[in-house]
């Protein structure tokens, strides 16, 4: 999807900062990647006052991994667009406990 955005000039026309939040590697490498991405994201939220966040996520682990970005965006008072990918989100939600469902609804 990101390559399609690039190919069609979206990043040339708009001041978009794309932050990759996860990658391949060992568990330790993926964790380090995630911390670097969260730090970069926090820096951008602190620096940029006129910003909206468009976050792509999916069910299960993807959702929980992306939750800190959603919460940071909301805490910073910035607009948040959440784009859910893939099927199975309803089953994911139904399998969650009451507290997790409340977080998802929020």
N, CA, C and O atoms as a DFTB+ gen file, in Angstrom:
424 C
 N C O
     1  1       0.824      -1.184       0.000
     2  2       0.000       0.000       0.000
     3  2       0.874       1.255       0.000
     4  3       0.624       2.194      -0.756
     5  1       1.885       1.263       0.842
     6  2       2.758       2.441       0.931
     7  2       3.468       2.686      -0.396
     8  3       3.605       3.830      -0.829
     9  1       3.919       1.611      -1.040
    10  2       4.583       1.768      -2.335
    11  2       3.622       2.319      -3.388
    12  3       4.039       3.069      -4.271
    13  1       2.361       1.961      -3.305
    14  2       1.366       2.524      -4.223
    15  2       1.199       4.020      -3.965
    16  3       1.098       4.802      -4.911
    17  1       1.168       4.421      -2.706
    18  2       1.104       5.853      -2.372
    19  2       2.294       6.593      -2.966
    20  3       2.143       7.652      -3.576
    21  1       3.477       6.020      -2.779
    22  2       4.695       6.648      -3.317
    23  2       4.638       6.735      -4.836
    24  3       4.924       7.783      -5.416
    25  1       4.268       5.636      -5.475
    26  2       4.240       5.575      -6.935
    27  2       3.269       6.600      -7.528
    28  3       3.493       7.096      -8.632
    29  1       2.220       6.911      -6.820
    30  2       1.225       7.862      -7.319
    31  2       1.454       9.280      -6.804
    32  3       0.591      10.142      -6.968
    33  1       2.611       9.532      -6.179
    34  2       3.011      10.884      -5.823
    35  2       2.433      11.460      -4.552
    36  3       2.576      12.658      -4.306
    37  1       1.786      10.649      -3.737
    38  2       1.174      11.184      -2.522
    39  2       2.202      11.839      -1.609
    40  3       1.950      12.913      -1.062
    41  1       3.358      11.200      -1.440
    42  2       4.373      11.739      -0.536
    43  2       5.057      12.980      -1.112
    44  3       5.624      13.773      -0.360
    45  1       5.011      13.159      -2.436
    46  2       5.567      14.372      -3.039
    47  2       4.609      15.554      -2.895
    48  3       5.035      16.703      -2.778
    49  1       3.307      15.253      -2.905
    50  2       2.304      16.326      -2.862
    51  2       1.964      16.797      -1.457
    52  3       1.530      17.935      -1.277
    53  1       2.155      15.944      -0.464
    54  2       1.759      16.273       0.901
    55  2       2.939      16.067       1.846
    56  3       3.790      15.213       1.596
    57  1       2.998      16.836       2.921
    58  2       4.099      16.665       3.895
    59  2       3.831      15.479       4.820
    60  3       3.464      15.651       5.983
    61  1       4.018      14.291       4.290
    62  2       3.725      13.061       5.023
    63  2       5.004      12.475       5.586
    64  3       6.011      12.374       4.886
    65  1       4.962      12.095       6.830
    66  2       6.070      11.376       7.470
    67  2       5.558       9.967       7.746
    68  3       4.676       9.770       8.582
    69  1       6.112       9.000       7.045
    70  2       5.695       7.611       7.207
    71  2       6.598       6.959       8.249
    72  3       7.819       6.953       8.093
    73  1       6.012       6.415       9.301
    74  2       6.773       5.759      10.363
    75  2       6.454       4.266      10.309
    76  3       5.323       3.854      10.565
    77  1       7.460       3.467       9.974
    78  2       7.301       2.018       9.972
    79  2       7.380       1.544      11.417
    80  3       8.348       1.849      12.113
    81  1       6.382       0.808      11.873
    82  2       6.311       0.439      13.294
    83  2       6.780      -0.970      13.600
    84  3       6.936      -1.327      14.767
    85  1       7.009      -1.775      12.573
    86  2       7.494      -3.126      12.830
    87  2       8.256      -3.654      11.622
    88  3       8.114      -3.149      10.508
    89  1       9.057      -4.669      11.862
    90  2       9.847      -5.250      10.787
    91  2      10.198      -6.695      11.102
    92  3       9.714      -7.270      12.077
    93  1      11.033      -7.260      10.273
    94  2      11.456      -8.644      10.428
    95  2      12.663      -8.736      11.355
    96  3      13.296      -7.731      11.677
    97  1      12.962      -9.944      11.772
    98  2      14.143     -10.196      12.592
    99  2      13.799     -11.033      13.808
   100  3      12.693     -11.553      13.952
   101  1      14.799     -11.143      14.680
   102  2      14.590     -11.875      15.922
   103  2      13.634     -11.102      16.811
   104  3      13.310      -9.949      16.527
   105  1      13.187     -11.723      17.868
   106  2      12.284     -11.043      18.812
   107  2      12.938      -9.774      19.362
   108  3      12.289      -8.733      19.459
   109  1      14.210      -9.859      19.719
   110  2      14.930      -8.695      20.252
   111  2      15.047      -7.594      19.199
   112  3      14.891      -6.415      19.516
   113  1      15.318      -7.970      17.953
   114  2      15.416      -6.978      16.878
   115  2      14.074      -6.306      16.619
   116  3      14.010      -5.095      16.408
   117  1      13.008      -7.092      16.634
   118  2      11.668      -6.527      16.430
   119  2      11.287      -5.592      17.573
   120  3      10.665      -4.554      17.344
   121  1      11.654      -5.948      18.794
   122  2      11.370      -5.099      19.954
   123  2      12.149      -3.788      19.863
   124  3      11.595      -2.721      20.126
   125  1      13.415      -3.858      19.497
   126  2      14.230      -2.644      19.333
   127  2      13.644      -1.762      18.229
   128  3      13.581      -0.540      18.370
   129  1      13.221      -2.380      17.144
   130  2      12.590      -1.653      16.038
   131  2      11.358      -0.917      16.538
   132  3      11.165       0.261      16.238
   133  1      10.525      -1.617      17.304
   134  2       9.289      -1.032      17.825
   135  2       9.576       0.149      18.748
   136  3       8.882       1.163      18.679
   137  1      10.581       0.037      19.606
   138  2      10.919       1.146      20.505
   139  2      11.437       2.358      19.736
   140  3      11.106       3.496      20.069
   141  1      12.249       2.114      18.706
   142  2      12.738       3.232      17.880
   143  2      11.576       3.925      17.167
   144  3      11.529       5.153      17.086
   145  1      10.645       3.129      16.656
   146  2       9.491       3.699      15.962
   147  2       8.615       4.504      16.922
   148  3       8.155       5.593      16.577
   149  1       8.384       3.981      18.109
   150  2       7.564       4.697      19.084
   151  2       8.238       5.993      19.514
   152  3       7.570       7.011      19.696
   153  1       9.559       5.960      19.678
   154  2      10.290       7.184      20.019
   155  2      10.161       8.220      18.902
   156  3       9.901       9.393      19.168
   157  1      10.342       7.785      17.647
   158  2      10.224       8.693      16.497
   159  2       8.813       9.264      16.423
   160  3       8.636      10.456      16.172
   161  1       7.827       8.431      16.637
   162  2       6.444       8.862      16.599
   163  2       6.189       9.913      17.685
   164  3       5.548      10.933      17.430
   165  1       6.692       9.659      18.890
   166  2       6.541      10.623      19.981
   167  2       7.205      11.952      19.658
   168  3       6.659      13.010      19.970
   169  1       8.371      11.905      19.040
   170  2       9.060      13.134      18.635
   171  2       8.211      13.931      17.647
   172  3       8.094      15.151      17.758
   173  1       7.625      13.231      16.688
   174  2       6.779      13.905      15.698
   175  2       5.535      14.508      16.334
   176  3       5.155      15.631      16.006
   177  1       4.901      13.774      17.237
   178  2       3.715      14.312      17.915
   179  2       4.061      15.551      18.733
   180  3       3.284      16.504      18.789
   181  1       5.232      15.532      19.365
   182  2       5.641      16.679      20.179
   183  2       5.992      17.887      19.315
   184  3       5.731      19.025      19.705
   185  1       6.575      17.648      18.156
   186  2       7.050      18.735      17.298
   187  2       5.958      19.308      16.413
   188  3       5.866      20.525      16.245
   189  1       5.137      18.451      15.852
   190  2       4.141      18.882      14.869
   191  2       2.788      19.130      15.528
   192  3       2.168      18.205      16.054
   193  1       2.345      20.350      15.498
   194  2       1.065      20.694      16.122
   195  2      -0.106      20.433      15.175
   196  3      -1.186      20.048      15.622
   197  1       0.093      20.636      13.891
   198  2      -0.976      20.451      12.906
   199  2      -0.733      19.143      12.175
   200  3      -0.163      19.118      11.085
   201  1      -1.172      18.067      12.790
   202  2      -0.924      16.749      12.233
   203  2      -2.133      15.861      12.483
   204  3      -2.816      15.981      13.500
   205  1      -2.379      14.977      11.545
   206  2      -3.369      13.918      11.731
   207  2      -2.629      12.599      11.563
   208  3      -1.675      12.505      10.791
   209  1      -3.072      11.592      12.285
   210  2      -2.436      10.284      12.222
   211  2      -3.393       9.307      11.538
   212  3      -4.552       9.167      11.929
   213  1      -2.878       8.640      10.511
   214  2      -3.616       7.609       9.789
   215  2      -2.903       6.303      10.080
   216  3      -1.783       6.079       9.621
   217  1      -3.555       5.447      10.844
   218  2      -2.933       4.216      11.319
   219  2      -3.631       3.007      10.713
   220  3      -4.852       2.875      10.789
   221  1      -2.837       2.127      10.109
   222  2      -3.359       0.874       9.559
   223  2      -3.118      -0.222      10.593
   224  3      -2.003      -0.370      11.093
   225  1      -4.142      -0.976      10.910
   226  2      -3.984      -2.055      11.882
   227  2      -4.908      -3.213      11.508
   228  3      -5.702      -3.119      10.572
   229  1      -4.791      -4.279      12.242
   230  2      -5.621      -5.473      12.029
   231  2      -5.922      -6.077      13.393
   232  3      -5.588      -5.503      14.430
   233  1      -6.544      -7.216      13.377
   234  2      -6.948      -7.876      14.621
   235  2      -5.751      -8.507      15.334
   236  3      -4.643      -8.587      14.803
   237  1      -6.025      -8.943      16.542
   238  2      -5.100      -9.687      17.394
   239  2      -3.843      -8.888      17.716
   240  3      -3.929      -7.728      18.119
   241  1      -2.698      -9.494      17.545
   242  2      -1.446      -8.862      17.941
   243  2      -1.180      -7.536      17.265
   244  3      -0.598      -6.634      17.868
   245  1      -1.598      -7.409      16.020
   246  2      -1.396      -6.134      15.327
   247  2      -2.092      -4.996      16.054
   248  3      -1.532      -3.912      16.219
   249  1      -3.314      -5.254      16.484
   250  2      -4.067      -4.208      17.172
   251  2      -3.372      -3.798      18.460
   252  3      -3.214      -2.607      18.731
   253  1      -2.956      -4.779      19.258
   254  2      -2.318      -4.466      20.546
   255  2      -0.966      -3.799      20.336
   256  3      -0.576      -2.934      21.120
   257  1      -0.253      -4.186      19.295
   258  2       1.042      -3.552      18.995
   259  2       0.838      -2.093      18.591
   260  3       1.671      -1.243      18.907
   261  1      -0.260      -1.796      17.897
   262  2      -0.522      -0.440      17.428
   263  2      -1.249       0.426      18.456
   264  3      -1.344       1.641      18.283
   265  1      -1.752      -0.179      19.507
   266  2      -2.496       0.574      20.521
   267  2      -1.710       1.739      21.130
   268  3      -2.295       2.808      21.311
   269  1      -0.422       1.597      21.457
   270  2       0.303       2.754      22.010
   271  2       0.292       3.974      21.080
   272  3       0.237       5.112      21.548
   273  1       0.344       3.737      19.774
   274  2       0.297       4.846      18.816
   275  2      -1.070       5.518      18.832
   276  3      -1.171       6.743      18.764
   277  1      -2.117       4.708      18.924
   278  2      -3.460       5.264      18.995
   279  2      -3.635       6.095      20.262
   280  3      -4.141       7.216      20.215
   281  1      -3.214       5.539      21.387
   282  2      -3.376       6.244      22.666
   283  2      -2.543       7.520      22.721
   284  3      -3.000       8.535      23.246
   285  1      -1.324       7.476      22.183
   286  2      -0.476       8.676      22.163
   287  2      -1.113       9.760      21.305
   288  3      -1.078      10.936      21.667
   289  1      -1.687       9.381      20.185
   290  2      -2.347      10.345      19.300
   291  2      -3.524      10.998      20.009
   292  3      -3.684      12.218      19.965
   293  1      -4.342      10.191      20.658
   294  2      -5.499      10.710      21.389
   295  2      -5.042      11.607      22.534
   296  3      -5.603      12.684      22.737
   297  1      -4.029      11.175      23.284
   298  2      -3.524      11.970      24.408
   299  2      -2.967      13.312      23.935
   300  3      -3.059      14.307      24.654
   301  1      -2.394      13.346      22.737
   302  2      -1.833      14.583      22.199
   303  2      -2.913      15.475      21.581
   304  3      -2.633      16.599      21.162
   305  1      -4.139      14.969      21.528
   306  2      -5.234      15.765      20.989
   307  2      -5.210      15.898      19.475
   308  3      -5.745      16.863      18.930
   309  1      -4.598      14.943      18.794
   310  2      -4.520      14.983      17.333
   311  2      -5.602      14.091      16.733
   312  3      -6.008      13.106      17.349
   313  1      -6.071      14.433      15.531
   314  2      -7.044      13.565      14.864
   315  2      -6.429      12.200      14.550
   316  3      -5.263      12.103      14.170
   317  1      -7.231      11.155      14.717
   318  2      -6.775       9.788      14.477
   319  2      -7.721       9.101      13.510
   320  3      -8.928       9.048      13.741
   321  1      -7.169       8.577      12.428
   322  2      -7.921       7.770      11.473
   323  2      -7.393       6.353      11.623
   324  3      -6.204       6.105      11.421
   325  1      -8.273       5.421      11.977
   326  2      -7.877       4.017      12.134
   327  2      -8.457       3.240      10.965
   328  3      -9.668       3.233      10.747
   329  1      -7.584       2.590      10.219
   330  2      -7.991       1.765       9.091
   331  2      -7.738       0.311       9.459
   332  3      -6.593      -0.107       9.633
   333  1      -8.825      -0.459       9.575
   334  2      -8.721      -1.873       9.931
   335  2      -8.551      -2.708       8.666
   336  3      -9.305      -2.564       7.704
   337  1      -7.554      -3.577       8.684
   338  2      -7.286      -4.457       7.552
   339  2      -7.596      -5.900       7.897
   340  3      -7.473      -6.322       9.047
   341  1      -7.989      -6.629       6.909
   342  2      -8.210      -8.055       7.074
   343  2      -9.548      -8.365       7.711
   344  3     -10.255      -7.496       8.222
   345  1      -9.852      -9.628       7.654
   346  2     -11.103     -10.077       8.257
   347  2     -10.823     -10.612       9.652
   348  3      -9.672     -10.703      10.081
   349  1     -11.858     -10.952      10.329
   350  2     -11.705     -11.579      11.631
   351  2     -11.724     -10.635      12.807
   352  3     -11.542     -11.079      13.940
   353  1     -11.940      -9.338      12.586
   354  2     -11.924      -8.418      13.715
   355  2     -13.091      -8.699      14.655
   356  3     -12.948      -8.586      15.872
   357  1     -14.231      -9.059      14.103
   358  2     -15.388      -9.368      14.951
   359  2     -15.088     -10.573      15.845
   360  3     -15.410     -10.562      17.033
   361  1     -14.474     -11.607      15.277
   362  2     -14.110     -12.789      16.085
   363  2     -13.065     -12.417      17.138
   364  3     -13.132     -12.886      18.274
   365  1     -12.114     -11.586      16.765
   366  2     -11.104     -11.105      17.715
   367  2     -11.782     -10.384      18.882
   368  3     -11.492     -10.661      20.046
   369  1     -12.680      -9.465      18.560
   370  2     -13.393      -8.704      19.590
   371  2     -14.203      -9.630      20.493
   372  3     -14.163      -9.495      21.716
   373  1     -14.935     -10.563      19.901
   374  2     -15.765     -11.490      20.672
   375  2     -14.942     -12.368      21.606
   376  3     -15.430     -12.774      22.660
   377  1     -13.704     -12.665      21.233
   378  2     -12.839     -13.518      22.058
   379  2     -12.169     -12.753      23.197
   380  3     -11.577     -13.364      24.086
   381  1     -12.255     -11.436      23.178
   382  2     -11.608     -10.615      24.214
   383  2     -12.442     -10.579      25.491
   384  3     -13.655     -10.788      25.464
   385  1     -11.770     -10.309      26.605
   386  2     -12.490     -10.136      27.865
   387  2     -13.118      -8.743      27.916
   388  3     -12.926      -7.938      27.005
   389  1     -13.853      -8.467      28.965
   390  2     -14.595      -7.209      29.084
   391  2     -13.686      -5.989      29.039
   392  3     -14.008      -5.001      28.378
   393  1     -12.558      -6.048      29.733
   394  2     -11.639      -4.904      29.751
   395  2     -11.057      -4.648      28.364
   396  3     -10.985      -3.499      27.928
   397  1     -10.649      -5.688      27.679
   398  2     -10.091      -5.537      26.333
   399  2     -11.140      -4.984      25.367
   400  3     -10.826      -4.152      24.515
   401  1     -12.368      -5.440      25.499
   402  2     -13.438      -4.921      24.646
   403  2     -13.652      -3.419      24.884
   404  3     -13.898      -2.668      23.940
   405  1     -13.558      -2.994      26.128
   406  2     -13.714      -1.568      26.436
   407  2     -12.600      -0.752      25.776
   408  3     -12.851       0.330      25.246
   409  1     -11.381      -1.267      25.810
   410  2     -10.257      -0.580      25.158
   411  2     -10.489      -0.500      23.655
   412  3     -10.270       0.552      23.055
   413  1     -10.920      -1.570      23.050
   414  2     -11.162      -1.595      21.612
   415  2     -12.255      -0.600      21.239
   416  3     -12.117       0.128      20.256
   417  1     -13.335      -0.561      22.009
   418  2     -14.418       0.390      21.724
   419  2     -13.949       1.831      21.859
   420  3     -14.350       2.698      21.083
   421  1     -13.095       2.083      22.850
   422  2     -12.574       3.434      23.067
   423  2     -11.830       3.902      21.843
   424  3     -11.313       5.019      21.825
